[in-house]
Amino acid sequence: MPPVLLVALGGVIGALARVGIGEVAPHDPGRWAWSTVLVNATGAFVLCLLLPLVRTPSVRLALATGLLGAFTTFSGFALDAVLLAEAGRPAVAAAYVLVSLGTLLAAGLLGRLLARAVLR
């Protein structure tokens, strides 16, 4: 299958999953966006878990670039932080950024550690 189709197929699945999370856990602009934190942390965990385990380039492309690329949202994270600040909540915006980054790093590390344990 051509690489662009692999990315597209993964992207459709990731985008649909992202919309589903947004429907289940919606948030108002200018408020803490738990759904964004959830999708980004999940994406970091899955990416760091699967990339060491999946060796087939086409599967890696479909999963990492397609599915997880469409599922996660760094731009949404940035927008959420800006909207919190614009809503007169700069301390909450700063906390949102710190909690989000800490959560992403912890999720990625956990995924990586789990992958290493599986590979042993």
C-alpha positions, 0 to 999 in steps of 0.5 A: 500500500502506498505510504500516503494511503497508510497515513490516511487510513491511520489518520481517519481512525485517529481523527474519529477517536479524537472526535469521540473523546471530544464528545465524551469529555467536552470543555468550554473555551477558557476552561481547563481542557482535560480532553486535550490532556487525555488525548496527548498523554495517551498519544505519548504513551502509545507512541513511546510504547509501540515504536520500539515494538513495531519494526515494520516501516509501513505499520510504524508510518500508519500508527505514528504519523497517521493514527497518533498524528490525527489523534493528538493535538499540540495546536489544541494544547497551545490554543487551550493555554492561550484561551485560559490566559485570555480569559483572565486566568494566566496562572491557570494557563501556566499550570495547564501548560506545566501539568500537560507537559509533565503528564506527557513526559510521564506518559511517554516514559511509562510507555517506553519503560513498558516497551523495554520490559516487553522486549526483555 
